[in-house]
Amino acid sequence: MDLATLTLFLPACFALNMAPGPNNLLSVSNSTRYGYRTACVAGIGRLLAFAGMIALAAAGLAVVLQTSQLLFYGIKILGAAYLLYLAWQLWRAAPGAGTVAANAPLGILALTRQEFLVAAGNPKAILIFTAFLPQFVDSTHAVSPQFAVLGALFLVLEWIAIAAYAYMGLHMRRWFAEPRGKRIFNRCCAGLLSAAASVLLMARRA
């Protein structure tokens, strides 16, 4: 893979990583409620889901998702339902309930699983990997090593995005230290998650 390809790939990929979405919103919310470190560790769940999607795309198995209408809509409905569930939980959350200990193993595992399910429940993600990453693969050379490099770079940049959004949430925690501020923030996040669920429900196969 040459330098010119990487020069084009890195900024385009990072823009994709930094785009607001359900998982990045979760990083903000988790950092606000549980702390910066916990939000970053929870992001591992997202990375695992994306790594699996990249592996599927590299193996060409994403064609199944593109060609199977039932599978696509099934995943889409489940993903949207989970986002709505998270929105409902945030909407009903007590303003003083955001002080869960960051070192509690069960709390971290639950948040990691949450990140994984939100990422895995979005069929548009694997379609992005199928449509985006191959644009930077040179078909005249071995495809698998190139896909592995591009996938690894994507995950590194995604980790940076997780840290950036969690840092944003850390500052929001200072701004919304009062119960009323926490309630407003939780309900704003709930509204945005509901909007993301609505967008997901309207998504169509390419």
C-alpha positions in Angstrom: 0.0 0.0 0.0 1.5 3.3 -1.1 1.7 6.6 0.7 -0.7 8.3 -1.6 -3.4 5.8 -0.8 -2.9 6.3 2.9 -2.9 10.1 2.5 -6.4 9.8 1.0 -7.6 7.1 3.4 -6.6 8.6 6.8 -8.5 11.9 6.7 -11.6 10.3 5.0 -11.6 7.5 7.5 -11.2 9.8 10.5 -14.1 12.0 9.3 -16.2 8.8 9.3 -15.0 7.9 12.8 -15.8 11.3 14.2 -19.2 11.6 12.6 -21.9 11.9 15.4 -23.7 8.6 15.8 -25.3 6.3 18.4 -22.0 4.9 19.7 -20.2 8.3 19.9 -23.2 9.6 21.7 -22.9 6.7 24.1 -19.3 7.6 24.8 -20.4 11.1 25.7 -23.2 9.9 28.0 -21.1 7.2 29.6 -18.3 9.6 30.4 -20.7 12.1 31.8 -22.3 9.5 34.1 -19.5 7.1 34.9 -16.2 8.8 34.1 -13.7 9.2 31.3 -11.8 6.0 31.9 -14.9 3.8 32.1 -16.2 5.3 28.9 -13.0 4.6 27.1 -12.8 1.0 28.4 -16.5 0.5 27.4 -15.5 1.5 23.8 -13.7 -1.8 23.5 -17.1 -3.4 22.9 -17.6 -1.2 19.9 -14.1 -2.0 18.5 -14.9 -5.7 18.9 -18.1 -5.3 16.9 -16.4 -3.3 14.2 -13.5 -5.8 14.0 -16.0 -8.5 13.4 -17.7 -6.5 10.7 -14.4 -5.7 9.0 -13.5 -9.4 9.0 -16.9 -10.2 7.4 -16.4 -7.6 4.8 -12.9 -8.8 4.0 -14.2 -12.4 3.6 -17.0 -11.2 1.3 -19.7 -12.4 3.6 -21.3 -9.0 3.7 -22.9 -9.8 0.4 -25.3 -12.0 2.4 -26.5 -8.9 4.3 -26.8 -6.9 1.1 -28.8 -9.6 -0.7 -31.0 -10.8 2.1 -33.8 -8.4 2.7 -35.2 -10.4 5.7 -31.8 -10.4 7.5 -31.2 -6.7 6.8 -34.5 -5.6 8.1 -34.3 -8.0 11.1 -31.0 -6.5 12.2 -32.3 -3.0 11.6 -35.4 -3.5 13.7 -33.5 -5.1 16.5 -30.9 -2.3 16.5 -33.5 0.4 16.4 -35.4 -1.3 19.3 -32.3 -1.4 21.4 -31.6 2.3 20.8 -35.1 3.1 21.8 -34.7 1.0 25.0 -31.5 2.9 25.8 -33.3 6.2 25.2 -36.1 5.2 27.5 -33.6 4.2 30.2 -31.9 7.6 29.9 -35.2 9.5 29.9 -36.2 7.8 33.2 -32.8 7.9 34.8 -32.7 9.7 38.2 -30.4 12.8 38.2 -28.4 11.5 41.1 -27.9 8.0 39.7 -24.9 8.9 37.6 -22.3 8.3 40.3 -21.7 4.6 39.7 -18.2 3.6 40.7 -15.9 3.5 37.7 -14.1 0.5 39.0 -17.1 -1.8 39.4 -16.4 -4.7 37.1 -20.1 -5.4 36.4 -20.7 -1.8 35.5 -17.8 -1.8 33.0 -18.9 -5.1 31.5 -22.5 -3.9 31.1 -21.3 -0.7 29.4 -19.0 -2.6 27.1 -21.8 -5.0 26.1 -24.0 -1.9 25.5 -21.4 -0.4 23.1 -21.1 -3.8 21.3 -24.8 -4.3 20.9 -25.4 -0.7 19.6 -22.6 -1.2 17.0 -23.6 -4.7 16.0 -27.3 -3.7 15.8 -26.6 -1.2 13.0 -26.5 -2.9 9.6 -25.4 0.3 7.9 -22.0 -0.1 9.6 -21.1 -3.3 7.7 -22.4 -1.7 4.5 -20.0 1.2 5.1 -17.1 -1.2 5.5 -18.2 -3.0 2.4 -18.4 0.2 0.4 -15.7 2.4 1.9 -12.7 0.2 2.7 -12.5 -1.6 -0.8 -12.1 1.8 -2.5 -8.6 1.9 -1.1 -7.6 -1.7 -1.9 -5.4 -2.3 -5.0 -6.8 -5.3 -6.7 -3.5 -6.0 -8.5 -1.9 -6.9 -5.2 -2.9 -9.3 -2.4 -6.2 -8.1 -1.0 -6.3 -9.6 2.5 -3.1 -7.9 3.8 -4.3 -4.5 2.5 -7.7 -5.0 4.1 -6.0 -6.0 7.4 -3.9 -2.8 7.4 -6.9 -0.6 6.5 -9.1 -2.3 9.1 -6.4 -1.9 11.8 -6.1 1.8 10.9 -9.8 2.2 11.1 -9.9 0.7 14.6 -7.1 2.9 15.8 -8.8 6.0 14.5 -12.1 4.8 16.1 -10.3 4.5 19.4 -9.2 8.1 19.1 -12.8 9.1 18.4 -14.0 7.2 21.5 -11.4 9.1 23.6 -12.4 12.4 22.0 -16.1 12.0 22.6 -15.5 10.7 26.1 -13.4 13.8 26.8 -16.2 15.9 25.6 -18.5 14.1 28.0 -16.0 14.6 30.9 -16.4 18.4 30.5 -20.1 18.1 30.2 -20.1 16.4 33.5 -18.6 19.5 35.0 -21.1 21.7 33.3 -24.1 19.6 34.3 -23.1 19.0 37.9 -26.5 19.9 39.2 -29.4 17.4 39.2 -31.5 19.6 36.9 -28.6 19.8 34.4 -28.1 16.0 34.5 -31.8 15.5 33.8 -31.7 17.9 30.8 -28.6 16.2 29.5 -30.0 12.7 29.9 -33.2 13.7 28.1 -31.3 15.4 25.3 -29.3 12.1 24.8 -32.5 10.2 24.9 -34.0 12.4 22.2 -30.9 12.0 20.0 -30.9 8.2 20.5 -34.5 8.1 19.5 -33.7 10.2 16.4 -30.9 7.7 15.6 -33.3 4.8 15.9 -35.7 6.6 13.6 -32.9 7.1 11.0 -31.9 3.5 11.3 -35.5 2.4 10.7 -35.6 4.4 7.5 -32.3 3.0 6.2 -32.6 1.0 3.0 -30.3 -1.6 1.5 -27.8 -0.2 -1.1 
